[in-house]
Amino acid sequence: MSVIVYVALGSNLDDPANHVRRACQELGALPQTRCLQYSRLYQSTPHGPTDQPDYINAVAELETELPPDELLSILQGLEKMHGRVRTGEHWGPRPLDLDILLYGDQQVDGPDLQIPHPYMAERAFVLYPLAELAADLNIPGYGLLSDLLQSCPADELQPLNDLCN
């Protein structure tokens, strides 16, 4: 049985737009998964340590038969292929970050995976690209995406003309 999944993509090292575009292509090639659409690219200022480059972000809409934990494992493998090394530092610079935002209407609260993503309602670089793909989305535990957008200004977010794919 397939489910609709939204994945956030981000990068701020080593030609970040290229990392995000390549990851978009790689998401479309995942087993038991089909890419439905991608947002355009966005440039955003970093959360956390500010002494790092700006990020390039996007969101992908996938249809998958993979269970959430298996999808997470595959996404972490893609991050590693792009050169990501997990150091334990939160919100530090990275060549690729892939986060499962939503997995259908499921809510998951495990030690390694939380769905919906716990910070998505506070992140313009997640909400605005997500709204490109599903403006009328109702996010479990958070409510309507349109309401979240009203309380999350896009001041530090710049839409780019480039598409993810």
C-alpha positions as CSV (number, residue, x, y, z in Angstrom):
1,M,0.0,0.0,0.0
2,S,1.5,3.4,-1.0
3,V,1.5,6.6,1.0
4,I,2.2,10.2,0.2
5,V,5.4,11.5,1.8
6,Y,7.0,14.9,1.9
7,V,10.7,15.2,2.3
8,A,12.7,18.4,3.0
9,L,16.0,18.8,1.3
10,G,18.7,21.2,2.4
11,S,22.4,21.9,1.8
12,N,24.9,24.7,2.5
13,L,28.3,23.2,1.6
14,D,30.1,22.3,-1.6
15,D,27.8,23.7,-4.3
16,P,24.5,23.3,-2.3
17,A,22.2,23.8,-5.3
18,N,23.9,20.9,-7.0
19,H,23.6,18.7,-4.0
20,V,19.8,19.4,-3.7
21,R,19.2,18.8,-7.4
22,R,21.1,15.5,-7.4
23,A,19.2,14.4,-4.3
24,C,15.9,15.2,-6.1
25,Q,17.0,12.8,-8.9
26,E,18.1,10.2,-6.4
27,L,14.8,10.4,-4.5
28,G,13.0,9.6,-7.7
29,A,15.1,6.4,-8.1
30,L,14.4,5.0,-4.6
31,P,13.0,1.5,-4.5
32,Q,9.2,1.2,-4.3
33,T,9.0,5.0,-4.6
34,R,7.9,7.4,-7.2
35,C,8.5,11.1,-7.2
36,L,5.3,13.1,-7.8
37,Q,6.7,16.7,-7.8
38,Y,9.3,19.0,-6.4
39,S,9.2,22.6,-5.2
40,R,11.5,25.2,-6.6
41,L,14.7,26.0,-4.7
42,Y,14.9,28.5,-1.9
43,Q,17.8,30.2,-0.3
44,S,17.6,30.6,3.5
45,T,19.7,31.9,6.4
46,P,20.9,29.2,8.7
47,H,19.2,28.2,11.9
48,G,21.4,27.6,14.8
49,P,25.1,28.7,14.4
50,T,25.1,31.8,12.2
51,D,28.7,31.5,11.1
52,Q,27.9,29.2,8.2
53,P,26.8,29.7,4.6
54,D,23.2,30.2,3.6
55,Y,21.2,27.0,2.8
56,I,19.5,25.9,-0.4
57,N,16.2,24.2,0.4
58,A,13.4,22.4,-1.4
59,V,10.6,19.9,-0.7
60,A,9.8,16.7,-2.6
61,E,6.5,14.9,-2.7
62,L,6.9,11.2,-3.0
63,E,4.6,8.2,-3.2
64,T,6.2,5.2,-1.5
65,E,5.5,1.7,-0.3
66,L,8.5,1.9,2.1
67,P,7.8,1.9,5.8
68,P,8.9,5.1,7.6
69,D,12.0,3.6,9.3
70,E,13.2,2.0,6.1
71,L,12.7,5.3,4.2
72,L,14.7,7.1,7.0
73,S,17.6,4.6,6.6
74,I,17.7,5.1,2.9
75,L,17.6,8.9,3.2
76,Q,20.5,8.8,5.7
77,G,22.4,6.6,3.2
78,L,21.9,9.3,0.5
79,E,23.2,12.0,2.9
80,K,26.3,9.9,3.6
81,M,26.8,9.4,-0.2
82,H,26.8,13.2,-0.5
83,G,29.5,13.5,2.2
84,R,27.5,14.1,5.3
85,V,29.2,13.1,8.5
86,R,27.0,13.1,11.6
87,T,29.0,14.8,14.4
88,G,26.2,15.3,16.8
89,E,26.2,19.1,16.2
90,H,22.6,20.3,15.7
91,W,21.9,22.7,12.8
92,G,25.5,22.8,11.6
93,P,26.7,23.0,8.0
94,R,26.2,20.0,5.8
95,P,26.4,18.9,2.2
96,L,23.0,17.3,2.4
97,D,20.1,17.1,4.9
98,L,17.0,15.0,4.1
99,D,14.1,15.0,6.6
100,I,10.8,13.2,6.4
101,L,8.3,15.9,7.1
102,L,5.1,14.0,6.6
103,Y,4.3,10.3,6.0
104,G,0.6,10.3,5.0
105,D,-1.4,11.2,8.1
106,Q,0.7,9.1,10.4
107,Q,2.3,10.4,13.6
108,V,5.5,8.7,14.7
109,D,7.3,9.5,18.0
110,G,10.4,7.3,18.2
111,P,13.9,7.9,19.4
112,D,15.3,8.2,15.8
113,L,12.2,9.4,13.9
114,Q,9.5,11.9,14.6
115,I,6.7,12.5,12.1
116,P,5.5,15.1,11.5
117,H,8.9,16.7,11.7
118,P,9.0,18.4,15.1
119,Y,10.3,21.8,13.9
120,M,8.5,22.0,10.6
121,A,5.8,24.5,11.8
122,E,8.6,27.0,12.7
123,R,10.6,26.8,9.6
124,A,9.8,29.0,6.6
125,F,12.3,27.1,4.5
126,V,10.0,24.0,5.0
127,L,6.5,25.6,5.0
128,Y,6.8,27.8,1.9
129,P,8.2,25.1,-0.5
130,L,5.7,22.6,1.0
131,A,2.8,25.0,0.2
132,E,3.9,25.1,-3.4
133,L,3.1,21.3,-3.5
134,A,0.1,21.0,-1.3
135,A,-1.3,24.4,-0.2
136,D,-4.4,22.9,1.4
137,L,-2.5,20.4,3.5
138,N,-3.8,19.5,7.0
139,I,-0.7,18.6,9.1
140,P,-1.4,16.1,11.9
141,G,-0.9,17.8,15.2
142,Y,-0.4,21.2,13.7
143,G,-3.5,22.0,11.6
144,L,-3.8,23.7,8.3
145,L,-0.6,24.6,6.4
146,S,-2.2,27.9,5.4
147,D,-2.6,28.9,9.1
148,L,1.0,27.9,9.8
149,L,2.2,30.1,7.0
150,Q,0.5,33.2,8.5
151,S,2.5,32.8,11.7
152,C,5.8,32.0,10.0
153,P,7.2,35.0,8.1
154,A,9.4,34.4,5.1
155,D,11.7,37.3,5.9
156,E,14.9,35.3,5.6
157,L,13.7,33.1,2.7
158,Q,14.4,33.9,-0.9
159,P,12.6,31.8,-3.6
160,L,14.9,31.1,-6.6
161,N,13.8,30.6,-10.1
162,D,15.4,27.2,-10.3
163,L,13.3,24.1,-10.0
164,C,14.6,21.2,-7.9
165,N,14.7,18.7,-10.8
